[in-house]
Amino acid sequence: MSANPVHAAPRLRQGYESAALDAVLAQPDVLAVIGFGRAAPRSEDPRALAVALEPHGTAPLEVWRTSSPVRSGRTGGLAYSHDGRLLFAAMEVDERAGDIEAAAGDAYAALRTRTSALGYPHLLRVWNYLDDITLGEGDAERYKRFCVGRARGLGDFAPTSLPAATAIGRVEPTGRLQVYWLAAREPGHPLENPRQVSAYRYPRQYGPQPPSFARAMLPAFEAPLLLSGTAAIRGHESLHADDAAAQLDETLANIASLVDVARMHRPRLPPALGPGSHLKAYVREAGELALVDARLAAHLPAVPRIVLHARVCRRELRLEIDGAHG
């Protein structure tokens, strides 16, 4: 009789922890700690950052850990930490009189250059938080200008090697573009959703530059599936414009489809969301935060979650969800 296969311990782990920030940062395997809202604890440690989105209720800390000791530092506005195989880095860029296109171009040019200089040339996952994401009409809409700047900053980047990503708007402006990301010494496996058109192939109606991201990323090493911001989009069209509950159901169907795709490459991933999954839901309307939270609790009672008040990149989309599954 053959023995059960032995798998290496995960190289990268994500969790939600209700603990003191200093106690978490004292642990040598912590790559990054992210807090949400005005009440989030602050630290000068390069591994700690705060996102200016208010949570529904009290949000735990989002903690990323590795299987090796972590070193960290700051240089020229870049905060970074790494373990010899994985890099987490973060920066904020002033918008300079509201020019989100220029800010995104500067941020992504710096991101690509400095990530490679640190020895981690392969982007796995990027988070972007900006003001007034759907302000403006037609091609002048801020998300569309952000997409133009992001693509310019990335430069000659093959669409089939794009990272997973989230781009979300703040409810309360700060005048800054916040970007943080995971990168590695070896490339991951970008994944697309058969229920959706790849974002980088969206038709012209969504702007002069299609969004530059993959629907999910499966790292080359033992790690969770990294889910991009996912919404109620089938093909390239938004669904259920006036129904948050229906949009949530459609979003979860898209996530389930991505899990199925990932398991074709890594069959040992759990077949459905569960205790090893962690989700963040971004909800446009304050009055629908409790509804989304309750519906997630009913559908996915074992899945840890954070629900945030935020703006989604299409005006008709009432929510978006990202996270990790493993």
C-alpha positions in Angstrom: 0.0 0.0 0.0 1.4 3.4 -1.0 2.1 6.0 1.7 0.1 9.3 1.7 2.0 12.1 0.0 3.9 14.5 2.2 3.6 18.2 1.3 5.9 20.9 2.4 4.6 23.4 5.0 3.1 26.5 3.3 5.7 29.1 2.4 3.1 31.8 2.6 0.2 32.0 4.9 -2.5 34.6 5.4 -4.7 35.0 8.5 -7.0 37.4 10.4 -5.7 37.9 14.0 -7.3 39.8 16.9 -4.0 40.5 18.7 -1.9 43.5 19.7 0.1 44.9 16.8 3.4 44.9 18.7 2.9 41.3 19.7 2.4 40.2 16.1 5.3 42.2 14.9 7.6 40.7 17.5 7.2 37.3 15.7 10.1 36.6 13.3 7.9 35.0 10.5 5.6 38.0 10.0 6.0 39.4 6.5 3.2 42.1 6.8 0.4 43.3 9.0 -2.5 45.4 7.7 -5.0 47.3 9.7 -8.2 49.0 8.5 -9.9 52.2 9.4 -9.2 55.1 11.8 -9.0 52.7 14.7 -6.2 50.6 13.2 -3.1 50.5 15.3 0.0 52.3 13.9 3.7 51.4 14.0 6.9 52.6 12.4 7.8 49.0 11.6 8.1 48.7 7.8 5.9 45.6 7.9 2.9 47.5 9.3 0.5 49.5 7.2 -3.0 51.0 7.6 -5.7 51.2 4.9 -8.1 54.1 5.1 -11.3 52.0 4.7 -13.7 51.8 7.6 -14.7 48.2 8.6 -18.1 47.0 9.5 -17.7 46.3 13.2 -14.2 45.8 14.6 -11.7 44.4 12.0 -8.9 42.0 13.0 -5.4 42.5 11.6 -4.6 40.9 8.3 -1.3 39.1 8.8 0.9 37.5 6.2 3.5 35.0 7.4 6.3 33.0 5.8 8.2 29.8 6.8 11.5 31.7 7.2 12.8 34.6 9.2 11.9 38.0 7.8 14.1 41.0 7.3 12.7 44.5 6.6 13.6 48.1 5.9 12.8 51.4 4.3 14.4 53.2 1.4 13.2 56.2 -0.6 9.6 56.0 0.5 9.4 52.2 0.0 8.7 50.0 3.0 9.6 46.3 2.4 10.1 43.0 4.0 11.4 39.7 2.6 12.5 36.2 3.5 14.8 35.3 0.6 12.0 34.0 -1.6 9.1 36.4 -1.0 8.9 40.2 -0.9 6.1 42.4 0.5 6.5 46.1 -0.2 4.3 49.2 0.0 4.4 52.8 -1.1 2.2 55.9 -1.2 2.3 58.4 -4.0 0.8 62.0 -3.9 -1.6 62.6 -6.7 -0.3 66.0 -7.6 -3.5 68.0 -8.1 -5.7 65.0 -8.7 -3.7 63.5 -11.5 -4.3 59.8 -10.8 -2.9 58.7 -14.2 0.5 60.3 -13.4 0.5 58.9 -9.9 -0.3 55.4 -11.1 2.4 55.7 -13.8 5.0 56.8 -11.3 4.0 54.2 -8.7 4.1 51.3 -11.1 7.3 52.3 -12.7 8.9 52.5 -9.3 7.2 49.3 -8.2 8.7 47.3 -11.2 12.2 48.8 -11.0 12.6 48.6 -7.3 11.1 45.2 -6.9 13.5 43.8 -9.5 16.4 45.7 -7.8 15.6 43.9 -4.5 15.9 40.6 -6.3 12.1 39.7 -6.6 11.2 40.4 -10.2 8.0 38.4 -10.4 4.8 40.2 -9.2 2.2 37.9 -7.6 -0.4 40.2 -6.1 -1.0 44.0 -5.9 -3.5 46.0 -3.9 -4.4 49.6 -5.0 -6.4 52.1 -3.0 -7.3 55.5 -4.4 -9.7 58.4 -4.0 -13.0 58.9 -6.0 -12.5 55.8 -8.2 -15.5 56.5 -10.4 -15.4 60.3 -10.5 -15.5 61.7 -14.0 -17.3 60.9 -17.2 -16.3 58.7 -20.2 -12.6 58.2 -20.6 -12.0 60.9 -18.0 -13.3 58.6 -15.2 -10.6 58.2 -12.6 -10.4 54.4 -12.7 -9.9 54.5 -16.4 -7.1 57.0 -16.0 -5.6 54.9 -13.3 -5.6 51.9 -15.7 -3.8 54.0 -18.3 -1.1 55.1 -15.8 -0.7 51.6 -14.4 -0.1 50.1 -17.9 2.4 52.8 -18.7 4.3 52.2 -15.5 4.3 48.4 -16.0 5.8 48.9 -19.5 6.4 45.9 -21.7 4.6 43.4 -19.5 3.1 40.4 -21.1 -0.7 40.2 -20.4 -0.4 36.5 -19.6 2.0 37.2 -16.8 0.1 40.0 -15.1 -0.4 39.7 -11.3 -3.6 39.3 -9.4 -4.9 42.7 -8.2 -7.5 44.8 -6.4 -8.3 48.4 -7.2 -10.7 50.0 -4.8 -11.8 53.6 -4.0 -11.9 55.2 -0.6 -15.0 56.8 0.7 -13.0 59.6 2.5 -10.3 61.1 0.2 -6.6 61.3 1.2 -5.0 62.7 -1.9 -2.7 59.7 -2.2 -2.5 56.5 -4.1 -1.6 53.6 -1.8 -0.1 50.5 -3.4 1.3 47.4 -1.8 2.3 44.0 -3.3 3.7 40.6 -3.0 6.5 39.5 -5.3 8.8 36.5 -5.6 12.0 35.2 -7.1 10.1 32.8 -9.3 7.0 33.4 -11.3 3.6 32.3 -10.2 0.8 30.9 -12.4 -1.8 33.5 -13.3 -5.3 32.2 -13.7 -8.4 33.3 -15.6 -12.1 32.6 -15.0 -14.0 30.7 -17.7 -17.1 32.6 -16.7 -15.5 35.9 -17.5 -13.6 37.7 -20.2 -10.0 38.3 -19.1 -9.8 41.9 -17.8 -6.9 42.7 -20.0 -9.2 41.8 -23.0 -12.1 44.0 -22.1 -13.7 45.8 -25.1 -13.2 49.5 -25.7 -16.4 50.5 -23.8 -14.5 50.1 -20.5 -11.8 52.6 -21.4 -8.8 53.3 -23.5 -6.7 50.8 -21.6 -8.1 47.5 -20.3 -7.3 46.7 -16.7 -3.9 45.1 -16.2 -4.5 42.1 -13.9 -5.1 38.4 -13.7 -8.3 37.0 -12.0 -6.1 35.0 -9.5 -2.6 33.9 -8.9 -1.2 30.5 -7.9 2.3 30.9 -6.5 4.9 28.4 -7.6 5.5 27.3 -4.0 3.2 26.1 -1.2 0.8 29.1 -0.7 -2.8 29.9 -0.9 -4.6 30.8 -4.1 -4.5 34.6 -4.3 -7.9 35.9 -5.5 -8.1 39.3 -7.3 -11.0 41.7 -6.6 -14.0 39.8 -7.9 -17.5 41.1 -8.6 -20.8 40.2 -10.2 -19.4 40.3 -13.8 -20.2 37.6 -16.3 -18.4 37.8 -19.6 -17.5 41.5 -19.3 -20.9 42.8 -18.2 -22.1 43.7 -14.7 -25.1 41.9 -13.4 -27.9 42.6 -10.9 -27.2 46.4 -10.7 -29.8 47.1 -8.0 -29.5 43.9 -5.9 -26.6 43.5 -3.5 -27.7 40.0 -2.4 -27.8 38.8 -6.0 -24.5 40.5 -6.8 -22.9 38.7 -3.8 -24.2 35.3 -5.0 -22.8 36.0 -8.5 -19.5 37.0 -7.0 -19.2 33.9 -4.9 -20.0 31.8 -8.0 -17.1 33.5 -9.8 -14.8 32.7 -6.8 -15.9 29.1 -6.8 -15.1 28.9 -10.5 -11.6 30.3 -9.9 -11.1 27.6 -7.1 -12.1 25.0 -9.6 -9.5 26.3 -12.2 -6.8 26.4 -9.5 -7.4 22.8 -8.5 -6.7 21.7 -12.0 -3.1 22.9 -11.3 -3.0 22.1 -7.6 -5.5 19.3 -6.8 -4.8 19.4 -3.1 -6.4 22.8 -2.7 -9.7 22.5 -0.8 -12.6 22.2 -3.3 -14.6 24.9 -1.6 -14.1 28.0 0.6 -13.6 27.1 4.3 -11.6 27.8 7.4 -8.4 28.1 5.4 -9.9 30.8 3.2 -9.9 34.5 4.1 -12.2 37.1 2.4 -12.4 40.9 2.3 -15.7 42.3 1.0 -15.8 45.9 -0.2 -19.3 47.4 -0.1 -20.3 50.6 -1.8 -23.3 51.6 0.3 -23.1 52.0 4.1 -26.6 50.7 4.4 -25.7 47.4 2.8 -22.7 46.5 5.0 -24.8 44.6 7.5 -26.7 42.8 4.7 -23.4 41.6 3.0 -21.9 40.6 6.4 -25.0 38.6 7.4 -25.2 36.9 4.0 -21.6 35.9 4.1 -22.0 34.5 7.6 -25.0 32.5 6.4 -23.4 31.2 3.2 -19.9 30.7 4.5 -20.0 30.4 8.3 -16.5 28.9 8.6 -14.8 31.5 6.4 -13.1 34.4 8.2 -14.0 37.8 6.7 -13.6 41.5 6.9 -16.3 43.8 5.5 -15.2 47.3 4.5 -17.0 50.4 3.3 -15.5 51.3 -0.1 -16.1 52.3 -3.6 -16.0 49.7 -6.4 -14.5 50.4 -9.9 -17.9 50.4 -11.7 -20.8 52.5 -10.5 -23.3 49.7 -10.9 -21.3 47.3 -8.8 -22.4 47.3 -5.2 -19.6 45.1 -3.8 -16.4 43.3 -4.6 -14.5 40.5 -2.8 -10.9 39.5 -2.7 -9.0 37.1 -0.5 -6.9 34.0 -0.3 -7.9 30.3 -0.4 -5.8 27.4 0.8 
